[in-house]
Amino acid sequence: MLAFHSVIARYVFAMAREAVLPTGLAGADSGARVSAPRGGSLAQTVTAAVVVAGFALAGADPVGQMFAWLSTLGALGLL
């Protein structure tokens, strides 16, 4: 799941940097060795929280249904 988070965060960062998405998402934290895509990471975290809340409100089992469905879609997206 960390790999999916990282990939999505970097894609959001790159698209925001090219002005495809709002440029506010192109922020990055400068660490000691790397520059992490702060805007993309926050956008992905908020999106994930909204999706989990939607499943919870619908009474669906997040692990049994959401994880299986979305991790499969994510793996296909990476391919």
N, CA, C and O atoms as a Maestro MAE file, in Angstrom:
{
 s_m_m2io_version
 :::
 2.0.0
}

f_m_ct {
 s_m_title
 :::
 protein
 m_atom[316] {
  # First column is atom index #
  i_m_mmod_type
  r_m_x_coord
  r_m_y_coord
  r_m_z_coord
  i_m_residue_number
  s_m_chain_name
  s_m_pdb_residue_name
  s_m_pdb_atom_name
  i_m_atomic_number
  :::
  1 25 0.824 -1.185 0.000 1 A "MET " " N  " 7
  2 3 0.000 0.000 0.000 1 A "MET " " CA " 6
  3 2 0.876 1.259 0.000 1 A "MET " " C  " 6
  4 15 0.506 2.283 -0.574 1 A "MET " " O  " 8
  5 25 2.018 1.170 0.638 2 A "LEU " " N  " 7
  6 3 2.924 2.321 0.639 2 A "LEU " " CA " 6
  7 2 3.415 2.637 -0.773 2 A "LEU " " C  " 6
  8 15 3.580 3.803 -1.134 2 A "LEU " " O  " 8
  9 25 3.644 1.599 -1.561 3 A "ALA " " N  " 7
  10 3 4.085 1.817 -2.943 3 A "ALA " " CA " 6
  11 2 2.994 2.519 -3.746 3 A "ALA " " C  " 6
  12 15 3.286 3.430 -4.521 3 A "ALA " " O  " 8
  13 25 1.727 2.101 -3.567 4 A "PHE " " N  " 7
  14 3 0.630 2.758 -4.269 4 A "PHE " " CA " 6
  15 2 0.528 4.217 -3.850 4 A "PHE " " C  " 6
  16 15 0.328 5.094 -4.691 4 A "PHE " " O  " 8
  17 25 0.665 4.480 -2.563 5 A "HIS " " N  " 7
  18 3 0.592 5.855 -2.060 5 A "HIS " " CA " 6
  19 2 1.700 6.700 -2.699 5 A "HIS " " C  " 6
  20 15 1.455 7.821 -3.144 5 A "HIS " " O  " 8
  21 25 2.895 6.164 -2.737 6 A "SER " " N  " 7
  22 3 4.028 6.896 -3.288 6 A "SER " " CA " 6
  23 2 3.847 7.186 -4.780 6 A "SER " " C  " 6
  24 15 4.127 8.293 -5.240 6 A "SER " " O  " 8
  25 25 3.382 6.195 -5.525 7 A "VAL " " N  " 7
  26 3 3.176 6.377 -6.963 7 A "VAL " " CA " 6
  27 2 2.121 7.446 -7.222 7 A "VAL " " C  " 6
  28 15 2.322 8.332 -8.053 7 A "VAL " " O  " 8
  29 25 1.003 7.367 -6.516 8 A "ILE " " N  " 7
  30 3 -0.062 8.348 -6.709 8 A "ILE " " CA " 6
  31 2 0.414 9.741 -6.318 8 A "ILE " " C  " 6
  32 15 0.135 10.713 -7.019 8 A "ILE " " O  " 8
  33 25 1.131 9.843 -5.204 9 A "ALA " " N  " 7
  34 3 1.629 11.143 -4.751 9 A "ALA " " CA " 6
  35 2 2.565 11.765 -5.783 9 A "ALA " " C  " 6
  36 15 2.500 12.969 -6.031 9 A "ALA " " O  " 8
  37 25 3.423 10.965 -6.379 10 A "ARG " " N  " 7
  38 3 4.368 11.491 -7.369 10 A "ARG " " CA " 6
  39 2 3.663 11.884 -8.671 10 A "ARG " " C  " 6
  40 15 4.028 12.879 -9.297 10 A "ARG " " O  " 8
  41 25 2.649 11.099 -9.082 11 A "TYR " " N  " 7
  42 3 1.894 11.458 -10.288 11 A "TYR " " CA " 6
  43 2 1.121 12.753 -10.070 11 A "TYR " " C  " 6
  44 15 1.103 13.615 -10.948 11 A "TYR " " O  " 8
  45 25 0.486 12.901 -8.918 12 A "VAL " " N  " 7
  46 3 -0.251 14.137 -8.628 12 A "VAL " " CA " 6
  47 2 0.718 15.316 -8.608 12 A "VAL " " C  " 6
  48 15 0.421 16.376 -9.160 12 A "VAL " " O  " 8
  49 25 1.869 15.134 -7.978 13 A "PHE " " N  " 7
  50 3 2.887 16.182 -7.932 13 A "PHE " " CA " 6
  51 2 3.309 16.592 -9.349 13 A "PHE " " C  " 6
  52 15 3.374 17.781 -9.660 13 A "PHE " " O  " 8
  53 25 3.593 15.607 -10.201 14 A "ALA " " N  " 7
  54 3 4.049 15.904 -11.561 14 A "ALA " " CA " 6
  55 2 2.964 16.591 -12.379 14 A "ALA " " C  " 6
  56 15 3.248 17.535 -13.116 14 A "ALA " " O  " 8
  57 25 1.722 16.125 -12.256 15 A "MET " " N  " 7
  58 3 0.638 16.752 -13.012 15 A "MET " " CA " 6
  59 2 0.362 18.166 -12.516 15 A "MET " " C  " 6
  60 15 0.020 19.042 -13.310 15 A "MET " " O  " 8
  61 25 0.504 18.401 -11.216 16 A "ALA " " N  " 7
  62 3 0.318 19.752 -10.683 16 A "ALA " " CA " 6
  63 2 1.453 20.673 -11.127 16 A "ALA " " C  " 6
  64 15 1.231 21.849 -11.415 16 A "ALA " " O  " 8
  65 25 2.655 20.135 -11.180 17 A "ARG " " N  " 7
  66 3 3.803 20.929 -11.627 17 A "ARG " " CA " 6
  67 2 3.640 21.367 -13.077 17 A "ARG " " C  " 6
  68 15 4.098 22.444 -13.457 17 A "ARG " " O  " 8
  69 25 2.980 20.524 -13.897 18 A "GLU " " N  " 7
  70 3 2.745 20.855 -15.305 18 A "GLU " " CA " 6
  71 2 1.423 21.595 -15.516 18 A "GLU " " C  " 6
  72 15 1.020 21.830 -16.655 18 A "GLU " " O  " 8
  73 25 0.743 21.965 -14.417 19 A "ALA " " N  " 7
  74 3 -0.511 22.732 -14.429 19 A "ALA " " CA " 6
  75 2 -1.701 21.953 -14.984 19 A "ALA " " C  " 6
  76 15 -2.675 22.557 -15.434 19 A "ALA " " O  " 8
  77 25 -1.637 20.624 -14.961 20 A "VAL " " N  " 7
  78 3 -2.791 19.800 -15.324 20 A "VAL " " CA " 6
  79 2 -3.757 19.769 -14.148 20 A "VAL " " C  " 6
  80 15 -4.973 19.794 -14.337 20 A "VAL " " O  " 8
  81 25 -3.223 19.714 -12.944 21 A "LEU " " N  " 7
  82 3 -3.983 19.801 -11.692 21 A "LEU " " CA " 6
  83 2 -3.662 21.142 -11.042 21 A "LEU " " C  " 6
  84 15 -2.736 21.824 -11.482 21 A "LEU " " O  " 8
  85 25 -4.397 21.536 -10.014 22 A "PRO " " N  " 7
  86 3 -4.081 22.807 -9.343 22 A "PRO " " CA " 6
  87 2 -2.620 22.853 -8.888 22 A "PRO " " C  " 6
  88 15 -2.108 21.894 -8.310 22 A "PRO " " O  " 8
  89 25 -1.967 23.971 -9.155 23 A "THR " " N  " 7
  90 3 -0.533 24.085 -8.864 23 A "THR " " CA " 6
  91 2 -0.214 24.039 -7.376 23 A "THR " " C  " 6
  92 15 0.941 23.830 -7.005 23 A "THR " " O  " 8
  93 25 -1.210 24.228 -6.516 24 A "GLY " " N  " 7
  94 3 -0.975 24.110 -5.076 24 A "GLY " " CA " 6
  95 2 -0.573 22.711 -4.654 24 A "GLY " " C  " 6
  96 15 0.015 22.535 -3.587 24 A "GLY " " O  " 8
  97 25 -0.877 21.717 -5.467 25 A "LEU " " N  " 7
  98 3 -0.506 20.335 -5.156 25 A "LEU " " CA " 6
  99 2 0.941 20.024 -5.526 25 A "LEU " " C  " 6
  100 15 1.406 18.909 -5.291 25 A "LEU " " O  " 8
  101 25 1.653 20.975 -6.095 26 A "ALA " " N  " 7
  102 3 3.029 20.751 -6.524 26 A "ALA " " CA " 6
  103 2 4.038 21.063 -5.436 26 A "ALA " " C  " 6
  104 15 5.233 21.150 -5.718 26 A "ALA " " O  " 8
  105 25 3.587 21.235 -4.191 27 A "GLY " " N  " 7
  106 3 4.523 21.510 -3.101 27 A "GLY " " CA " 6
  107 2 5.357 20.293 -2.748 27 A "GLY " " C  " 6
  108 15 4.911 19.155 -2.894 27 A "GLY " " O  " 8
  109 25 6.569 20.544 -2.285 28 A "ALA " " N  " 7
  110 3 7.463 19.453 -1.898 28 A "ALA " " CA " 6
  111 2 8.228 19.846 -0.642 28 A "ALA " " C  " 6
  112 15 8.632 20.997 -0.473 28 A "ALA " " O  " 8
  113 25 8.417 18.859 0.237 29 A "ASP " " N  " 7
  114 3 9.234 19.067 1.431 29 A "ASP " " CA " 6
  115 2 10.671 18.720 1.096 29 A "ASP " " C  " 6
  116 15 10.936 17.668 0.515 29 A "ASP " " O  " 8
  117 25 11.584 19.577 1.449 30 A "SER " " N  " 7
  118 3 12.991 19.293 1.210 30 A "SER " " CA " 6
  119 2 13.579 18.659 2.457 30 A "SER " " C  " 6
  120 15 13.769 19.320 3.479 30 A "SER " " O  " 8
  121 25 13.864 17.374 2.359 31 A "GLY " " N  " 7
  122 3 14.478 16.660 3.470 31 A "GLY " " CA " 6
  123 2 15.988 16.719 3.350 31 A "GLY " " C  " 6
  124 15 16.528 17.469 2.537 31 A "GLY " " O  " 8
  125 25 16.652 15.940 4.147 32 A "ALA " " N  " 7
  126 3 18.111 15.918 4.127 32 A "ALA " " CA " 6
  127 2 18.637 15.369 2.798 32 A "ALA " " C  " 6
  128 15 19.628 15.872 2.269 32 A "ALA " " O  " 8
  129 25 17.971 14.330 2.254 33 A "ARG " " N  " 7
  130 3 18.464 13.704 1.030 33 A "ARG " " CA " 6
  131 2 17.484 13.766 -0.128 33 A "ARG " " C  " 6
  132 15 17.901 13.756 -1.286 33 A "ARG " " O  " 8
  133 25 16.194 13.829 0.158 34 A "VAL " " N  " 7
  134 3 15.194 13.765 -0.907 34 A "VAL " " CA " 6
  135 2 14.183 14.886 -0.759 34 A "VAL " " C  " 6
  136 15 14.088 15.524 0.289 34 A "VAL " " O  " 8
  137 25 13.437 15.112 -1.815 35 A "SER " " N  " 7
  138 3 12.353 16.081 -1.797 35 A "SER " " CA " 6
  139 2 11.050 15.317 -1.992 35 A "SER " " C  " 6
  140 15 10.778 14.816 -3.084 35 A "SER " " O  " 8
  141 25 10.248 15.227 -0.942 36 A "ALA " " N  " 7
  142 3 9.015 14.444 -0.974 36 A "ALA " " CA " 6
  143 2 7.862 15.284 -1.506 36 A "ALA " " C  " 6
  144 15 7.783 16.477 -1.212 36 A "ALA " " O  " 8
  145 25 6.956 14.673 -2.295 37 A "PRO " " N  " 7
  146 3 5.819 15.401 -2.872 37 A "PRO " " CA " 6
  147 2 4.706 15.611 -1.846 37 A "PRO " " C  " 6
  148 15 3.768 14.818 -1.768 37 A "PRO " " O  " 8
  149 25 4.815 16.668 -1.073 38 A "ARG " " N  " 7
  150 3 3.870 16.947 0.018 38 A "ARG " " CA " 6
  151 2 2.447 17.124 -0.496 38 A "ARG " " C  " 6
  152 15 1.518 16.538 0.058 38 A "ARG " " O  " 8
  153 25 2.261 17.915 -1.538 39 A "GLY " " N  " 7
  154 3 0.929 18.179 -2.065 39 A "GLY " " CA " 6
  155 2 0.252 16.920 -2.577 39 A "GLY " " C  " 6
  156 15 -0.920 16.685 -2.283 39 A "GLY " " O  " 8
  157 25 0.966 16.115 -3.332 40 A "GLY " " N  " 7
  158 3 0.411 14.873 -3.855 40 A "GLY " " CA " 6
  159 2 0.086 13.879 -2.763 40 A "GLY " " C  " 6
  160 15 -0.919 13.172 -2.835 40 A "GLY " " O  " 8
  161 25 0.937 13.826 -1.751 41 A "SER " " N  " 7
  162 3 0.709 12.915 -0.636 41 A "SER " " CA " 6
  163 2 -0.531 13.312 0.157 41 A "SER " " C  " 6
  164 15 -1.333 12.457 0.533 41 A "SER " " O  " 8
  165 25 -0.686 14.595 0.407 42 A "LEU " " N  " 7
  166 3 -1.875 15.058 1.125 42 A "LEU " " CA " 6
  167 2 -3.149 14.824 0.311 42 A "LEU " " C  " 6
  168 15 -4.178 14.447 0.871 42 A "LEU " " O  " 8
  169 25 -3.088 15.043 -0.992 43 A "ALA " " N  " 7
  170 3 -4.253 14.814 -1.851 43 A "ALA " " CA " 6
  171 2 -4.641 13.341 -1.843 43 A "ALA " " C  " 6
  172 15 -5.826 13.014 -1.791 43 A "ALA " " O  " 8
  173 25 -3.659 12.457 -1.894 44 A "GLN " " N  " 7
  174 3 -3.942 11.030 -1.888 44 A "GLN " " CA " 6
  175 2 -4.496 10.595 -0.535 44 A "GLN " " C  " 6
  176 15 -5.392 9.752 -0.479 44 A "GLN " " O  " 8
  177 25 -3.982 11.152 0.543 45 A "THR " " N  " 7
  178 3 -4.463 10.810 1.884 45 A "THR " " CA " 6
  179 2 -5.909 11.248 2.069 45 A "THR " " C  " 6
  180 15 -6.719 10.494 2.609 45 A "THR " " O  " 8
  181 25 -6.241 12.454 1.630 46 A "VAL " " N  " 7
  182 3 -7.614 12.954 1.746 46 A "VAL " " CA " 6
  183 2 -8.559 12.108 0.891 46 A "VAL " " C  " 6
  184 15 -9.652 11.757 1.336 46 A "VAL " " O  " 8
  185 25 -8.143 11.783 -0.325 47 A "THR " " N  " 7
  186 3 -8.973 10.957 -1.195 47 A "THR " " CA " 6
  187 2 -9.217 9.580 -0.576 47 A "THR " " C  " 6
  188 15 -10.338 9.074 -0.609 47 A "THR " " O  " 8
  189 25 -8.180 8.982 -0.016 48 A "ALA " " N  " 7
  190 3 -8.323 7.673 0.631 48 A "ALA " " CA " 6
  191 2 -9.262 7.750 1.831 48 A "ALA " " C  " 6
  192 15 -10.072 6.848 2.041 48 A "ALA " " O  " 8
  193 25 -9.160 8.813 2.615 49 A "ALA " " N  " 7
  194 3 -10.041 8.970 3.776 49 A "ALA " " CA " 6
  195 2 -11.500 9.101 3.346 49 A "ALA " " C  " 6
  196 15 -12.386 8.543 3.994 49 A "ALA " " O  " 8
  197 25 -11.759 9.830 2.262 50 A "VAL " " N  " 7
  198 3 -13.126 9.986 1.759 50 A "VAL " " CA " 6
  199 2 -13.671 8.642 1.265 50 A "VAL " " C  " 6
  200 15 -14.827 8.310 1.527 50 A "VAL " " O  " 8
  201 25 -12.854 7.878 0.561 51 A "VAL " " N  " 7
  202 3 -13.292 6.568 0.059 51 A "VAL " " CA " 6
  203 2 -13.581 5.617 1.212 51 A "VAL " " C  " 6
  204 15 -14.599 4.925 1.200 51 A "VAL " " O  " 8
  205 25 -12.696 5.573 2.211 52 A "VAL " " N  " 7
  206 3 -12.919 4.702 3.374 52 A "VAL " " CA " 6
  207 2 -14.178 5.123 4.121 52 A "VAL " " C  " 6
  208 15 -14.952 4.269 4.553 52 A "VAL " " O  " 8
  209 25 -14.393 6.418 4.277 53 A "ALA " " N  " 7
  210 3 -15.600 6.904 4.947 53 A "ALA " " CA " 6
  211 2 -16.848 6.517 4.162 53 A "ALA " " C  " 6
  212 15 -17.865 6.160 4.758 53 A "ALA " " O  " 8
  213 25 -16.785 6.582 2.846 54 A "GLY " " N  " 7
  214 3 -17.913 6.173 2.015 54 A "GLY " " CA " 6
  215 2 -18.253 4.702 2.197 54 A "GLY " " C  " 6
  216 15 -19.424 4.338 2.308 54 A "GLY " " O  " 8
  217 25 -17.232 3.860 2.227 55 A "PHE " " N  " 7
  218 3 -17.464 2.434 2.462 55 A "PHE " " CA " 6
  219 2 -18.022 2.201 3.866 55 A "PHE " " C  " 6
  220 15 -18.910 1.370 4.054 55 A "PHE " " O  " 8
  221 25 -17.507 2.923 4.834 56 A "ALA " " N  " 7
  222 3 -17.992 2.767 6.208 56 A "ALA " " CA " 6
  223 2 -19.453 3.193 6.324 56 A "ALA " " C  " 6
  224 15 -20.242 2.525 6.991 56 A "ALA " " O  " 8
  225 25 -19.813 4.293 5.685 57 A "LEU " " N  " 7
  226 3 -21.203 4.758 5.723 57 A "LEU " " CA " 6
  227 2 -22.148 3.791 5.008 57 A "LEU " " C  " 6
  228 15 -23.318 3.674 5.373 57 A "LEU " " O  " 8
  229 25 -21.640 3.110 4.000 58 A "ALA " " N  " 7
  230 3 -22.452 2.143 3.266 58 A "ALA " " CA " 6
  231 2 -22.560 0.812 3.999 58 A "ALA " " C  " 6
  232 15 -23.314 -0.071 3.589 58 A "ALA " " O  " 8
  233 25 -21.806 0.670 5.082 59 A "GLY " " N  " 7
  234 3 -21.833 -0.567 5.853 59 A "GLY " " CA " 6
  235 2 -21.016 -1.690 5.232 59 A "GLY " " C  " 6
  236 15 -21.171 -2.852 5.608 59 A "GLY " " O  " 8
  237 25 -20.149 -1.354 4.287 60 A "ALA " " N  " 7
  238 3 -19.313 -2.360 3.635 60 A "ALA " " CA " 6
  239 2 -18.079 -2.640 4.479 60 A "ALA " " C  " 6
  240 15 -17.576 -1.755 5.172 60 A "ALA " " O  " 8
  241 25 -17.601 -3.860 4.417 61 A "ASP " " N  " 7
  242 3 -16.390 -4.242 5.135 61 A "ASP " " CA " 6
  243 2 -15.185 -3.688 4.376 61 A "ASP " " C  " 6
  244 15 -14.908 -4.133 3.261 61 A "ASP " " O  " 8
  245 25 -14.465 -2.730 4.954 62 A "PRO " " N  " 7
  246 3 -13.352 -2.115 4.215 62 A "PRO " " CA " 6
  247 2 -12.270 -3.101 3.810 62 A "PRO " " C  " 6
  248 15 -11.743 -3.009 2.701 62 A "PRO " " O  " 8
  249 25 -11.928 -4.037 4.672 63 A "VAL " " N  " 7
  250 3 -10.861 -4.981 4.347 63 A "VAL " " CA " 6
  251 2 -11.349 -6.003 3.327 63 A "VAL " " C  " 6
  252 15 -10.651 -6.303 2.358 63 A "VAL " " O  " 8
  253 25 -12.534 -6.531 3.544 64 A "GLY " " N  " 7
  254 3 -13.043 -7.585 2.679 64 A "GLY " " CA " 6
  255 2 -13.426 -7.125 1.292 64 A "GLY " " C  " 6
  256 15 -13.224 -7.856 0.322 64 A "GLY " " O  " 8
  257 25 -13.972 -5.934 1.177 65 A "GLN " " N  " 7
  258 3 -14.447 -5.467 -0.125 65 A "GLN " " CA " 6
  259 2 -13.547 -4.396 -0.727 65 A "GLN " " C  " 6
  260 15 -13.049 -4.554 -1.842 65 A "GLN " " O  " 8
  261 25 -13.341 -3.325 -0.003 66 A "MET " " N  " 7
  262 3 -12.602 -2.199 -0.563 66 A "MET " " CA " 6
  263 2 -11.160 -2.571 -0.888 66 A "MET " " C  " 6
  264 15 -10.673 -2.254 -1.973 66 A "MET " " O  " 8
  265 25 -10.482 -3.230 0.024 67 A "PHE " " N  " 7
  266 3 -9.070 -3.548 -0.211 67 A "PHE " " CA " 6
  267 2 -8.915 -4.458 -1.424 67 A "PHE " " C  " 6
  268 15 -8.040 -4.240 -2.261 67 A "PHE " " O  " 8
  269 25 -9.762 -5.472 -1.516 68 A "ALA " " N  " 7
  270 3 -9.665 -6.404 -2.645 68 A "ALA " " CA " 6
  271 2 -9.950 -5.698 -3.963 68 A "ALA " " C  " 6
  272 15 -9.208 -5.871 -4.930 68 A "ALA " " O  " 8
  273 25 -11.014 -4.905 -4.014 69 A "TRP " " N  " 7
  274 3 -11.377 -4.231 -5.258 69 A "TRP " " CA " 6
  275 2 -10.328 -3.205 -5.672 69 A "TRP " " C  " 6
  276 15 -9.850 -3.207 -6.806 69 A "TRP " " O  " 8
  277 25 -9.981 -2.330 -4.733 70 A "LEU " " N  " 7
  278 3 -9.116 -1.205 -5.108 70 A "LEU " " CA " 6
  279 2 -7.659 -1.593 -5.275 70 A "LEU " " C  " 6
  280 15 -6.958 -0.978 -6.078 70 A "LEU " " O  " 8
  281 25 -7.177 -2.597 -4.544 71 A "SER " " N  " 7
  282 3 -5.789 -3.006 -4.745 71 A "SER " " CA " 6
  283 2 -5.639 -3.706 -6.102 71 A "SER " " C  " 6
  284 15 -4.597 -3.586 -6.746 71 A "SER " " O  " 8
  285 25 -6.671 -4.433 -6.535 72 A "THR " " N  " 7
  286 3 -6.638 -5.037 -7.853 72 A "THR " " CA " 6
  287 2 -6.629 -3.967 -8.944 72 A "THR " " C  " 6
  288 15 -5.861 -4.052 -9.902 72 A "THR " " O  " 8
  289 25 -7.490 -2.962 -8.790 73 A "LEU " " N  " 7
  290 3 -7.506 -1.859 -9.768 73 A "LEU " " CA " 6
  291 2 -6.180 -1.104 -9.761 73 A "LEU " " C  " 6
  292 15 -5.688 -0.706 -10.817 73 A "LEU " " O  " 8
  293 25 -5.601 -0.904 -8.583 74 A "GLY " " N  " 7
  294 3 -4.316 -0.221 -8.493 74 A "GLY " " CA " 6
  295 2 -3.199 -1.001 -9.160 74 A "GLY " " C  " 6
  296 15 -2.351 -0.427 -9.843 74 A "GLY " " O  " 8
  297 25 -3.203 -2.321 -8.957 75 A "ALA " " N  " 7
  298 3 -2.171 -3.167 -9.588 75 A "ALA " " CA " 6
  299 2 -2.316 -3.141 -11.107 75 A "ALA " " C  " 6
  300 15 -1.318 -3.077 -11.825 75 A "ALA " " O  " 8
  301 25 -3.558 -3.191 -11.602 76 A "LEU " " N  " 7
  302 3 -3.776 -3.103 -13.047 76 A "LEU " " CA " 6
  303 2 -3.347 -1.736 -13.582 76 A "LEU " " C  " 6
  304 15 -2.812 -1.634 -14.686 76 A "LEU " " O  " 8
  305 25 -3.585 -0.696 -12.797 77 A "GLY " " N  " 7
  306 3 -3.163 0.639 -13.213 77 A "GLY " " CA " 6
  307 2 -1.657 0.764 -13.331 77 A "GLY " " C  " 6
  308 15 -1.151 1.450 -14.218 77 A "GLY " " O  " 8
  309 25 -0.940 0.098 -12.434 78 A "LEU " " N  " 7
  310 3 0.526 0.126 -12.509 78 A "LEU " " CA " 6
  311 2 1.050 -0.614 -13.730 78 A "LEU " " C  " 6
  312 15 2.058 -0.232 -14.324 78 A "LEU " " O  " 8
  313 25 0.352 -1.671 -14.088 79 A "LEU " " N  " 7
  314 3 0.784 -2.429 -15.272 79 A "LEU " " CA " 6
  315 2 0.605 -1.598 -16.525 79 A "LEU " " C  " 6
  316 15 0.913 -2.062 -17.622 79 A "LEU " " O  " 8
  :::
 }
 m_bond[315] {
  # First column is bond index #
  i_m_from
  i_m_to
  i_m_order
  :::
  1 1 2 1
  2 2 3 1
  3 3 4 2
  4 3 5 1
  5 5 6 1
  6 6 7 1
  7 7 8 2
  8 7 9 1
  9 9 10 1
  10 10 11 1
  11 11 12 2
  12 11 13 1
  13 13 14 1
  14 14 15 1
  15 15 16 2
  16 15 17 1
  17 17 18 1
  18 18 19 1
  19 19 20 2
  20 19 21 1
  21 21 22 1
  22 22 23 1
  23 23 24 2
  24 23 25 1
  25 25 26 1
  26 26 27 1
  27 27 28 2
  28 27 29 1
  29 29 30 1
  30 30 31 1
  31 31 32 2
  32 31 33 1
  33 33 34 1
  34 34 35 1
  35 35 36 2
  36 35 37 1
  37 37 38 1
  38 38 39 1
  39 39 40 2
  40 39 41 1
  41 41 42 1
  42 42 43 1
  43 43 44 2
  44 43 45 1
  45 45 46 1
  46 46 47 1
  47 47 48 2
  48 47 49 1
  49 49 50 1
  50 50 51 1
  51 51 52 2
  52 51 53 1
  53 53 54 1
  54 54 55 1
  55 55 56 2
  56 55 57 1
  57 57 58 1
  58 58 59 1
  59 59 60 2
  60 59 61 1
  61 61 62 1
  62 62 63 1
  63 63 64 2
  64 63 65 1
  65 65 66 1
  66 66 67 1
  67 67 68 2
  68 67 69 1
  69 69 70 1
  70 70 71 1
  71 71 72 2
  72 71 73 1
  73 73 74 1
  74 74 75 1
  75 75 76 2
  76 75 77 1
  77 77 78 1
  78 78 79 1
  79 79 80 2
  80 79 81 1
  81 81 82 1
  82 82 83 1
  83 83 84 2
  84 83 85 1
  85 85 86 1
  86 86 87 1
  87 87 88 2
  88 87 89 1
  89 89 90 1
  90 90 91 1
  91 91 92 2
  92 91 93 1
  93 93 94 1
  94 94 95 1
  95 95 96 2
  96 95 97 1
  97 97 98 1
  98 98 99 1
  99 99 100 2
  100 99 101 1
  101 101 102 1
  102 102 103 1
  103 103 104 2
  104 103 105 1
  105 105 106 1
  106 106 107 1
  107 107 108 2
  108 107 109 1
  109 109 110 1
  110 110 111 1
  111 111 112 2
  112 111 113 1
  113 113 114 1
  114 114 115 1
  115 115 116 2
  116 115 117 1
  117 117 118 1
  118 118 119 1
  119 119 120 2
  120 119 121 1
  121 121 122 1
  122 122 123 1
  123 123 124 2
  124 123 125 1
  125 125 126 1
  126 126 127 1
  127 127 128 2
  128 127 129 1
  129 129 130 1
  130 130 131 1
  131 131 132 2
  132 131 133 1
  133 133 134 1
  134 134 135 1
  135 135 136 2
  136 135 137 1
  137 137 138 1
  138 138 139 1
  139 139 140 2
  140 139 141 1
  141 141 142 1
  142 142 143 1
  143 143 144 2
  144 143 145 1
  145 145 146 1
  146 146 147 1
  147 147 148 2
  148 147 149 1
  149 149 150 1
  150 150 151 1
  151 151 152 2
  152 151 153 1
  153 153 154 1
  154 154 155 1
  155 155 156 2
  156 155 157 1
  157 157 158 1
  158 158 159 1
  159 159 160 2
  160 159 161 1
  161 161 162 1
  162 162 163 1
  163 163 164 2
  164 163 165 1
  165 165 166 1
  166 166 167 1
  167 167 168 2
  168 167 169 1
  169 169 170 1
  170 170 171 1
  171 171 172 2
  172 171 173 1
  173 173 174 1
  174 174 175 1
  175 175 176 2
  176 175 177 1
  177 177 178 1
  178 178 179 1
  179 179 180 2
  180 179 181 1
  181 181 182 1
  182 182 183 1
  183 183 184 2
  184 183 185 1
  185 185 186 1
  186 186 187 1
  187 187 188 2
  188 187 189 1
  189 189 190 1
  190 190 191 1
  191 191 192 2
  192 191 193 1
  193 193 194 1
  194 194 195 1
  195 195 196 2
  196 195 197 1
  197 197 198 1
  198 198 199 1
  199 199 200 2
  200 199 201 1
  201 201 202 1
  202 202 203 1
  203 203 204 2
  204 203 205 1
  205 205 206 1
  206 206 207 1
  207 207 208 2
  208 207 209 1
  209 209 210 1
  210 210 211 1
  211 211 212 2
  212 211 213 1
  213 213 214 1
  214 214 215 1
  215 215 216 2
  216 215 217 1
  217 217 218 1
  218 218 219 1
  219 219 220 2
  220 219 221 1
  221 221 222 1
  222 222 223 1
  223 223 224 2
  224 223 225 1
  225 225 226 1
  226 226 227 1
  227 227 228 2
  228 227 229 1
  229 229 230 1
  230 230 231 1
  231 231 232 2
  232 231 233 1
  233 233 234 1
  234 234 235 1
  235 235 236 2
  236 235 237 1
  237 237 238 1
  238 238 239 1
  239 239 240 2
  240 239 241 1
  241 241 242 1
  242 242 243 1
  243 243 244 2
  244 243 245 1
  245 245 246 1
  246 246 247 1
  247 247 248 2
  248 247 249 1
  249 249 250 1
  250 250 251 1
  251 251 252 2
  252 251 253 1
  253 253 254 1
  254 254 255 1
  255 255 256 2
  256 255 257 1
  257 257 258 1
  258 258 259 1
  259 259 260 2
  260 259 261 1
  261 261 262 1
  262 262 263 1
  263 263 264 2
  264 263 265 1
  265 265 266 1
  266 266 267 1
  267 267 268 2
  268 267 269 1
  269 269 270 1
  270 270 271 1
  271 271 272 2
  272 271 273 1
  273 273 274 1
  274 274 275 1
  275 275 276 2
  276 275 277 1
  277 277 278 1
  278 278 279 1
  279 279 280 2
  280 279 281 1
  281 281 282 1
  282 282 283 1
  283 283 284 2
  284 283 285 1
  285 285 286 1
  286 286 287 1
  287 287 288 2
  288 287 289 1
  289 289 290 1
  290 290 291 1
  291 291 292 2
  292 291 293 1
  293 293 294 1
  294 294 295 1
  295 295 296 2
  296 295 297 1
  297 297 298 1
  298 298 299 1
  299 299 300 2
  300 299 301 1
  301 301 302 1
  302 302 303 1
  303 303 304 2
  304 303 305 1
  305 305 306 1
  306 306 307 1
  307 307 308 2
  308 307 309 1
  309 309 310 1
  310 310 311 1
  311 311 312 2
  312 311 313 1
  313 313 314 1
  314 314 315 1
  315 315 316 2
  :::
 }
}
